[in-house]
Amino acid sequence: MKIALYQPDIPQNCGAMIRLCACIGVDLEIIEPCGFPWNEKKIRQSAMDYYDKIIIKRHSSWGKFYKQHKGNNRIILMSTNGASAYTNFNFEQNDILLAGRESAGVPDDVHDMVDKSIYIPMKNGLRSLNIVNATAMILGEAIRQIESLNTSLYI
Protein backbone atom coordinates (compact mmCIF):
# COMPACT_ATOMS: atom_id res chain seq x y z
CA MET A 1 0.00 0.00 0.00
CA LYS A 2 1.14 3.55 -0.73
CA ILE A 3 0.04 7.10 -0.03
CA ALA A 4 0.07 9.71 -2.79
CA LEU A 5 -0.31 13.47 -2.34
CA TYR A 6 -1.74 15.40 -5.27
CA GLN A 7 -0.06 18.80 -5.52
CA PRO A 8 0.22 19.39 -1.77
CA ASP A 9 -0.17 23.00 -0.60
CA ILE A 10 1.25 22.93 2.91
CA PRO A 11 4.83 21.80 3.57
CA GLN A 12 4.09 21.05 7.23
CA ASN A 13 1.40 18.56 6.18
CA CYS A 14 3.88 17.00 3.79
CA GLY A 15 6.31 16.58 6.70
CA ALA A 16 3.60 15.10 8.91
CA MET A 17 2.64 12.70 6.10
CA ILE A 18 6.28 11.60 5.86
CA ARG A 19 6.21 10.82 9.59
CA LEU A 20 2.95 8.89 9.23
CA CYS A 21 4.28 6.85 6.31
CA ALA A 22 7.56 6.12 8.11
CA CYS A 23 5.83 4.94 11.28
CA ILE A 24 3.34 2.73 9.44
CA GLY A 25 5.81 1.47 6.84
CA VAL A 26 4.30 2.70 3.57
CA ASP A 27 5.87 4.62 0.70
CA LEU A 28 4.90 8.19 -0.16
CA GLU A 29 4.47 9.56 -3.66
CA ILE A 30 4.26 13.30 -4.34
CA ILE A 31 2.49 14.49 -7.49
CA GLU A 32 3.80 17.90 -8.45
CA PRO A 33 3.68 20.77 -8.82
CA CYS A 34 3.54 21.47 -5.12
CA GLY A 35 1.93 24.65 -3.84
CA PHE A 36 5.25 25.53 -2.20
CA PRO A 37 8.87 25.41 -3.32
CA TRP A 38 10.27 21.93 -2.64
CA ASN A 39 13.05 22.74 -0.22
CA GLU A 40 14.51 19.49 1.05
CA LYS A 41 16.03 21.18 4.10
CA LYS A 42 12.64 22.57 5.18
CA ILE A 43 10.82 19.33 4.38
CA ARG A 44 13.40 17.40 6.42
CA GLN A 45 12.89 19.84 9.28
CA SER A 46 9.13 19.33 9.14
CA ALA A 47 9.53 15.54 8.87
CA MET A 48 12.02 15.56 11.75
CA ASP A 49 14.27 12.49 11.62
CA TYR A 50 11.77 10.41 9.60
CA TYR A 51 12.70 11.70 6.13
CA ASP A 52 15.27 8.98 5.49
CA LYS A 53 13.07 6.21 6.91
CA ILE A 54 10.78 5.93 3.85
CA ILE A 55 10.88 5.92 0.09
CA ILE A 56 9.60 9.21 -1.32
CA LYS A 57 8.97 9.30 -5.04
CA ARG A 58 8.21 12.58 -6.77
CA HIS A 59 6.24 12.72 -10.04
CA SER A 60 6.38 15.83 -12.20
CA SER A 61 2.69 15.54 -13.15
CA TRP A 62 -0.54 13.65 -12.61
CA GLY A 63 -0.17 12.14 -16.10
CA LYS A 64 3.20 10.59 -15.29
CA PHE A 65 1.96 9.25 -11.95
CA TYR A 66 -1.17 7.82 -13.55
CA LYS A 67 0.72 6.23 -16.44
CA GLN A 68 3.06 4.46 -14.02
CA HIS A 69 0.28 3.03 -11.84
CA LYS A 70 -2.64 2.45 -14.26
CA GLY A 71 -3.29 -1.28 -14.41
CA ASN A 72 -0.77 -2.04 -11.64
CA ASN A 73 -2.47 -0.50 -8.61
CA ARG A 74 -5.95 0.71 -7.76
CA ILE A 75 -5.91 4.43 -7.13
CA ILE A 76 -8.34 5.22 -4.32
CA LEU A 77 -9.17 8.91 -3.97
CA MET A 78 -9.88 10.14 -0.45
CA SER A 79 -12.36 12.96 -0.98
CA THR A 80 -15.21 14.77 0.73
CA ASN A 81 -17.04 13.99 -2.55
CA GLY A 82 -16.22 10.27 -2.47
CA ALA A 83 -18.71 7.63 -3.57
CA SER A 84 -18.38 5.24 -0.59
CA ALA A 85 -17.74 5.63 3.11
CA TYR A 86 -14.27 4.30 3.89
CA THR A 87 -15.80 2.02 6.54
CA ASN A 88 -17.84 0.27 3.83
CA PHE A 89 -14.96 -0.07 1.36
CA ASN A 90 -12.92 -3.22 0.72
CA PHE A 91 -9.23 -2.30 0.54
CA GLU A 92 -6.58 -4.35 -1.26
CA GLN A 93 -2.91 -4.69 -0.41
CA ASN A 94 -1.63 -2.84 -3.50
CA ASP A 95 -4.00 0.13 -3.28
CA ILE A 96 -2.68 3.68 -3.48
CA LEU A 97 -4.56 6.11 -1.24
CA LEU A 98 -4.63 9.46 -3.04
CA ALA A 99 -5.10 12.69 -1.09
CA GLY A 100 -6.01 15.87 -2.95
CA ARG A 101 -4.73 19.38 -2.37
CA GLU A 102 -5.59 20.83 1.01
CA SER A 103 -7.09 23.92 -0.64
CA ALA A 104 -8.99 22.40 -3.56
CA GLY A 105 -8.95 18.59 -3.62
CA VAL A 106 -8.40 17.26 -7.14
CA PRO A 107 -9.81 18.53 -10.45
CA ASP A 108 -12.78 16.73 -11.99
CA ASP A 109 -10.65 14.98 -14.63
CA VAL A 110 -8.50 13.37 -11.90
CA HIS A 111 -11.63 12.44 -9.94
CA ASP A 112 -12.98 10.76 -13.09
CA MET A 113 -9.76 8.78 -13.69
CA VAL A 114 -9.31 7.15 -10.28
CA ASP A 115 -10.53 3.60 -9.70
CA LYS A 116 -12.62 4.38 -6.62
CA SER A 117 -13.33 7.29 -4.28
CA ILE A 118 -14.06 7.19 -0.57
CA TYR A 119 -15.02 9.65 2.14
CA ILE A 120 -15.09 9.91 5.92
CA PRO A 121 -18.62 10.35 7.29
CA MET A 122 -18.78 13.60 9.31
CA LYS A 123 -21.31 15.65 11.21
CA ASN A 124 -23.56 17.80 9.04
CA GLY A 125 -22.23 21.27 8.34
CA LEU A 126 -18.55 20.39 8.80
CA ARG A 127 -16.26 20.39 5.76
CA SER A 128 -13.20 18.26 6.28
CA LEU A 129 -10.44 16.97 8.52
CA ASN A 130 -6.75 17.73 8.27
CA ILE A 131 -5.33 15.72 5.37
CA VAL A 132 -2.89 13.78 7.57
CA ASN A 133 -5.55 12.95 10.18
CA ALA A 134 -7.94 11.76 7.49
CA THR A 135 -5.27 9.69 5.79
CA ALA A 136 -4.27 8.10 9.11
CA MET A 137 -7.89 7.07 9.78
CA ILE A 138 -8.33 5.54 6.34
CA LEU A 139 -4.90 3.90 6.29
CA GLY A 140 -5.61 2.36 9.68
CA GLU A 141 -8.84 0.81 8.41
CA ALA A 142 -7.13 -0.42 5.24
CA ILE A 143 -4.39 -2.13 7.25
CA ARG A 144 -6.94 -3.63 9.65
CA GLN A 145 -8.82 -5.16 6.74
CA ILE A 146 -5.72 -6.47 5.01
CA GLU A 147 -4.32 -7.95 8.22
CA SER A 148 -7.59 -9.74 8.88
CA LEU A 149 -7.32 -11.37 5.42
CA ASN A 150 -3.66 -12.36 5.83
CA THR A 151 -2.28 -14.58 8.51
CA SER A 152 1.04 -12.73 8.42
CA LEU A 153 1.63 -9.25 9.81
CA TYR A 154 1.28 -6.59 7.08
CA ILE A 155 3.47 -3.87 8.53
Backbone as a ProteinNet text record, in pm:
[ID]
protein_1_A
[PRIMARY]
MKIALYQPDIPQNCGAMIRLCACIGVDLEIIEPCGFPWNEKKIRQSAMDYYDKIIIKRHSSWGKFYKQHKGNNRIILMSTNGASAYTNFNFEQNDILLAGRESAGVPDDVHDMVDKSIYIPMKNGLRSLNIVNATAMILGEAIRQIESLNTSLYI
[TERTIARY]
84.1	0	88.4	41.6	114	17.6	77	4.3	56.4	-32.5	7.4	-57.8	19.6	-30.5	-36.8	-155.8	-173.8	-147.6	-40.9	-5.8	-27	43.3	22	50.7	-27.8	-17.5	66.3	70.1	124.9	244.2	363.9	483	480	417.7	409.5	325.1	218.9	140.3	220.8	301.7	388.3	484.6	541.8	630.8	559.6	438.1	360.2	323.2	297	264.4	386.9	504.2	628	640.8	613.9	621.3	519.9	396.4	294.8	340.9	386	428.3	546.4	640.5	756.1	712.3	625.9	583.4	499.4	421.5	334.4	405.7	505.7	581.3	526.6	477.1	429.5	508.8	517.2	587.4	497.2	561.9	490.4	526.8	425.7	447.3	388.2	466	426.2	402.3	282.7	249.2	260.1	352.9	380.5	297.4	290.3	368.2	308.5	396.6	354.1	313.5	235	193.3	296.9	415.1	525.5	654.4	760.1	887.4	938.1	974	1026.7	1167.2	1178	1305.3	1335.7	1426.7	1451.4	1488.9	1564.1	1603.2	1479.2	1385	1264	1172	1164	1081.8	1141.5	1273.1	1340	1313.1	1314.6	1288.7	1145.9	1051.4	912.7	891.9	965.7	953.3	1037	1111.5	1202.4	1301.1	1326.9	1426.6	1365.5	1245.5	1177.1	1200.8	1256.1	1269.5	1342.4	1447.2	1526.8	1474.5	1361.7	1307.1	1206	1174.1	1077.6	1128.9	1061.5	1087.9	989.4	1043.2	960.4	988.1	882.2	896.6	819.2	886.1	821.1	789.9	668	623.5	603	648.3	638.4	496.4	406.5	269.1	175.4	46	-54.2	-43.7	-25.2	-17.2	93.3	208.1	319.8	292	234.7	196.4	93.9	-8.7	-117.3	-66	17.4	72.1	151.5	225	306	219	106.9	27.7	-95.9	-143	-263.6	-243.9	-335.9	-329	-244.3	-161.4	-76.9	-132.2	-193.8	-247.1	-383.1	-472	-595	-560.7	-608.6	-591.2	-722.7	-715.7	-833.9	-827.2	-914	-917.4	-990.3	-924.1	-988.1	-1041.9	-1174.3	-1236.5	-1364.5	-1392	-1521.2	-1635.6	-1603.6	-1703.5	-1695	-1637.6	-1621.7	-1754.9	-1749.5	-1870.5	-1909.5	-1811.1	-1837.9	-1773	-1837.2	-1773.9	-1655.9	-1545.7	-1426.8	-1452.2	-1547.1	-1579.7	-1657.9	-1710.5	-1784.4	-1704.5	-1578.9	-1496	-1404.4	-1382.7	-1291.8	-1156.4	-1057.6	-923.3	-845.6	-747.7	-657.8	-514.2	-427.9	-290.7	-212.1	-240.1	-163.3	-230.5	-331.3	-399.5	-306.5	-331.6	-268.1	-378.3	-360.4	-455.6	-411.4	-494	-462.8	-534	-455.7	-509.8	-496.5	-602.5	-600.5	-534.9	-529.4	-473.1	-556.6	-488.5	-559.2	-658.8	-625.4	-709.1	-819.7	-803.6	-898.6	-928.4	-873.2	-895	-824.8	-893.9	-840.2	-937.6	-889.3	-980.6	-1071.7	-1180.2	-1278.2	-1217	-1122.4	-1064.8	-986.9	-919.4	-850.4	-954	-1056.5	-1163.5	-1223.7	-1239.3	-1297.9	-1203.9	-1074.3	-976.2	-943.6	-967.3	-931	-1021.9	-975.8	-1052.8	-1173	-1155.4	-1262.1	-1240.8	-1346.2	-1333.1	-1407.7	-1348.8	-1405.6	-1408.5	-1493.1	-1502.3	-1513.5	-1491.5	-1509.3	-1642.4	-1735.7	-1862.1	-1835.9	-1897.2	-1878	-2012.9	-2011.1	-2130.6	-2172.6	-2303	-2356.1	-2299.8	-2269	-2222.9	-2072.6	-2001.2	-1855.4	-1792.3	-1683.5	-1626.4	-1531.3	-1423.7	-1320.2	-1224.8	-1149.1	-1044.1	-910.3	-810.5	-674.9	-638.1	-566	-533.3	-455.6	-368	-289.4	-377.1	-463.4	-555.4	-648.6	-703.2	-794.4	-722	-603	-526.6	-494.1	-457.9	-427.2	-548.7	-667.2	-788.7	-811.8	-804.5	-833.4	-725	-600.1	-490.2	-502.8	-540.2	-560.5	-666.7	-777.7	-883.7	-836.1	-763.8	-712.7	-620.1	-531	-438.5	-514.4	-613.2	-693.7	-759.2	-817.4	-882.2	-782.5	-671.2	-571.9	-512.6	-485.9	-431.8	-531	-660.9	-759.2	-769.6	-730.6	-731.6	-604	-494.8	-366.4	-333.5	-269.5	-227.5	-95.7	-22.1	104.1	81.9	170.5	163	196.4	110.5	128.1	239.8	249.7	346.9	471.3
-117.9	0	123.8	228.6	354.7	469.6	583.6	709.9	800.6	872.6	971.4	1104.6	1210.7	1346.5	1417.7	1466.1	1540.4	1688.2	1739	1880.3	1940.6	1888.8	1939.2	2088.3	2155	2299.7	2338.9	2253.2	2293.3	2204.8	2262.5	2180	2109	2169.5	2104.9	1977	1978.3	1856.4	1750.7	1793.9	1700.3	1634.1	1712.7	1658.4	1562.4	1597.9	1510.2	1380.5	1389.9	1269.6	1179.3	1239.3	1160.3	1083.1	1149.8	1082.2	968.4	993.3	888.8	768.8	793.4	684.6	607.5	678.4	612.1	522.3	571.7	494.1	372.7	383.1	273.5	179.7	231	146.7	145.2	259.9	269.5	377.8	363	461.5	582.1	694.3	818.5	865.3	901.6	956.3	1097.4	1189.8	1330.4	1360.9	1410	1448.6	1599.7	1646.4	1789.5	1851.7	1984.1	2077.4	2096.3	2117.2	2147.3	2294	2327.1	2465.4	2544.3	2489.6	2552.7	2507.6	2586.3	2541.4	2418.4	2313.1	2192.9	2225.3	2244.1	2274.4	2157.3	2071	1948.6	1978	2083.6	2117.7	2145.7	2224.3	2256.9	2135.4	2054.1	1933.3	1839.5	1824.4	1740.4	1792.9	1924.2	1983.6	1951.3	1961.8	1932.8	1783.5	1699.3	1554.1	1502.6	1590.2	1556.4	1450.4	1348.5	1249.2	1131.2	1148.7	1041.2	1045.2	1151.1	1170.3	1053.8	1006	898.2	759.2	750.8	621.1	564.3	639.8	592.6	621.6	561.5	592.4	701.4	811.8	921	929.5	918.1	930.3	1052.8	1137.9	1258.2	1239	1279.2	1272.2	1415.2	1445.5	1583.1	1621.3	1522.5	1554.1	1438.3	1468.8	1365.1	1260.4	1306	1214.1	1110.7	1152.7	1059.2	962.6	1012	925.3	822.3	868.6	781.8	675.4	716.6	623.1	512.1	545.4	446.1	344.7	389.5	302.9	241.3	296.8	245	96.9	15.6	-127.7	-205.9	-136.3	-203.6	-190.9	-78.4	-49.7	16.4	-7.8	71	204.4	310.2	443.5	479.4	496.5	522.3	666.5	750.9	891.5	909.5	975.4	1014.2	1155.3	1168.9	1296	1319.8	1445.5	1477	1447.1	1432.5	1399	1253	1167.9	1026.9	954.7	840.4	763.1	670.4	621.2	523.6	568.6	539.4	562.7	466.6	514.2	429.8	307.3	315.3	202.4	93.3	124.4	26.8	-17.5	17.9	-7.2	-126	-208.3	-321.8	-284.5	-267.9	-230.2	-353.6	-330.2	-435	-394	-492.3	-468.7	-373.1	-369.3	-284	-151.7	-114.3	13	131	239	367.8	460.8	514.8	611.2	749.9	815.7	945.9	1056.2	1151.5	1269.1	1389.9	1466.7	1586.8	1704	1815.1	1937.7	1981.1	2035.5	2082.6	2192.4	2276.9	2392.1	2361.9	2257.2	2239.7	2094.9	1998.4	1859	1827.5	1756.3	1726.3	1778.6	1809.9	1853.4	1737.9	1773.2	1673.3	1564.7	1599.8	1497.9	1393.1	1432.8	1336.6	1251.7	1316.2	1243.8	1137.3	1169	1075.6	961.4	979.2	878.1	775.6	807.1	714.5	591.6	484.3	359.9	367.8	427	438.4	566.9	613.6	728.7	698.8	744.8	718.9	847.8	848.5	965	919.8	1013.7	990.8	1054.1	975.7	1035.3	1136.5	1253.6	1359.8	1420.5	1493.8	1565.2	1665.2	1682.6	1779.9	1918.4	1989.3	2126.7	2141.9	2031.9	2039.4	1992.7	2061.1	2038.8	1921.4	1926.9	1826.1	1822.3	1714.5	1697.1	1738.8	1753.8	1773.1	1652.4	1676.2	1572.4	1455.7	1484.2	1377.8	1298.4	1366.2	1295.1	1204.3	1255	1175.9	1055.6	1079.2	969.3	863.1	905.7	810.1	723.9	784	706.6	601.5	644.5	554.2	448.4	487.1	390.3	286.4	329.3	235.6	131.4	175.5	81.3	-12.2	41.2	-42.4	-151.2	-114.6	-212.8	-314.3	-270	-362.8	-467.6	-421.8	-515.9	-613.4	-562	-646.6	-747.5	-703.8	-795.3	-904.9	-872	-973.8	-1078.2	-1042.3	-1136.7	-1221.6	-1167.5	-1236.4	-1291.7	-1403.4	-1458.3	-1397.2	-1336.4	-1272.5	-1124.5	-1066.7	-924.9	-841.5	-742.6	-659.4	-557.1	-494.8	-387.4	-431.2
0	0	0	-65.8	-73.4	-48.9	-13.8	-3.5	-113.6	-179.1	-279.1	-244	-255.7	-234.3	-368.3	-403.4	-527.4	-502	-558.3	-551.5	-412.7	-313	-176.6	-164.6	-79.8	-59.8	61.3	161.2	291.4	326.6	331.2	356.9	491.9	592.1	723.2	716.4	636.4	617.9	544.8	450.5	379	478.3	567.8	669.6	762.5	803.7	890.7	818	687.3	610.1	600.1	587.4	586.2	717.6	828.8	959.1	967.4	922.8	923	840.6	719.3	631	689.5	749.9	810.6	925.3	1010.5	1127.9	1090.8	984.6	943.8	846.4	776.4	683.7	542.3	495.3	357.4	284	152.4	70.3	45.5	13.6	-16.3	-155.8	-233	-366.2	-369.5	-423.4	-434.3	-581.3	-611.8	-748.8	-756.5	-834.7	-845.3	-957.5	-963.2	-882.3	-743	-648.8	-512.1	-504.5	-405.3	-384.4	-305.5	-291.8	-220	-286.9	-273.8	-331.6	-255	-327.9	-263.5	-214.6	-85.5	-22.3	70.9	29.2	105.1	250.1	273.7	410.5	496.4	442	517.8	533.2	429.3	438.1	542.1	541.7	641.9	782.8	798.2	928.4	973	882.7	913.8	942.2	870.1	887.1	1003.5	1065.3	1174.6	1125	1202.7	1161.8	1086.4	1031.1	960.3	809.2	757.8	613.2	547	607.4	548.6	582.3	648.9	690.7	590.6	485.2	385.2	245.1	149.4	8.9	-32.1	-80.2	-131.7	-281.3	-359.2	-504.2	-549.2	-625.3	-677.1	-825.1	-865.2	-1004.3	-1052	-1170.2	-1220.4	-1261.9	-1274.5	-1314.7	-1279.7	-1280.6	-1261.3	-1372.2	-1495.7	-1609.6	-1593.1	-1547.7	-1528.9	-1414.3	-1305.6	-1194.6	-1242.4	-1310.4	-1355	-1452.5	-1545.8	-1644.3	-1575.9	-1472.3	-1401.7	-1326.8	-1271.6	-1184.4	-1249.8	-1360.5	-1426.3	-1459.6	-1413.5	-1440.8	-1341.2	-1262.7	-1163.8	-1022.5	-993.6	-860.9	-876.2	-780.3	-776.1	-711.2	-770.6	-713.1	-645.7	-513.1	-431.7	-382.6	-434.4	-397.3	-264.9	-171.4	-45.1	-65.7	-60.8	-98.4	-19.9	10.6	72.6	-24.6	-153.4	-255	-297.5	-214.1	-247.1	-263.1	-329.5	-356.8	-241.8	-165.7	-58.8	70.8	181.9	311.4	325	378.7	389.5	475.8	566.6	653.6	580.7	464	382.6	260.3	253.7	136.4	162	61.4	71.7	10.4	96.3	53.6	8.8	-79.4	-126.5	-96.7	-84.8	-40.9	-130.7	-258.5	-350.5	-382.3	-304.6	-328.1	-302.1	-375.1	-348.4	-299.2	-179.3	-124.4	-167.7	-246.7	-304.2	-227.6	-178.2	-109.4	-201.7	-211.9	-295.1	-224.3	-294.2	-237.2	-117.5	-17.7	100.8	65.5	-30.2	-63.8	-163.3	-246.7	-356.3	-393.3	-323.8	-362.3	-493.6	-581.2	-714.2	-818	-938.9	-1044.6	-1089.2	-1155.8	-1199.1	-1286.5	-1374.3	-1462.5	-1382.5	-1276.2	-1190.5	-1116.9	-1064.2	-993.9	-1086	-1213.3	-1308.6	-1346	-1328	-1369.1	-1260.9	-1135.2	-1027.8	-1032.4	-970.3	-970.3	-877.9	-760.7	-662.1	-583.1	-517.1	-428.3	-298.8	-188.9	-56.8	24.4	126.6	213.7	358.5	449.2	591.8	631.4	683.5	728.7	841.5	831.5	930.8	968.3	1077.4	1120.6	1013.5	1000	903.5	930.8	823.9	833.8	849.9	866.9	879.8	750	709	576.5	567.9	648	628.4	747.2	751.6	851.6	791.6	876.1	827.3	741.8	634.8	537.5	599.6	693.5	756.9	853.2	928.2	1017.7	938.9	830.8	748.5	687.8	638.3	579.1	684.1	804	910.7	943.8	949.2	977.6	869.6	745.3	633.7	621	635.4	628.7	739.5	858.2	968.4	936.5	879.1	840.7	729.8	633.6	524.4	578.6	667.6	725.4	809.3	884.9	964.9	876.2	765.3	674	612.8	567.3	501.1	599.4	721	822	855.6	855.8	887.7	776.3	653.8	541.8	537.5	587.2	583.1	721.7	723.4	851.2	897.6	804.4	842	868.7	946.4	980.6	858.4	826.3	707.5	722.5	839.3	852.6	925.7
[MASK]
+++++++++++++++++++++++++++++++++++++++++++++++++++++++++++++++++++++++++++++++++++++++++++++++++++++++++++++++++++++++++++++++++++++++++++++++++++++++++++

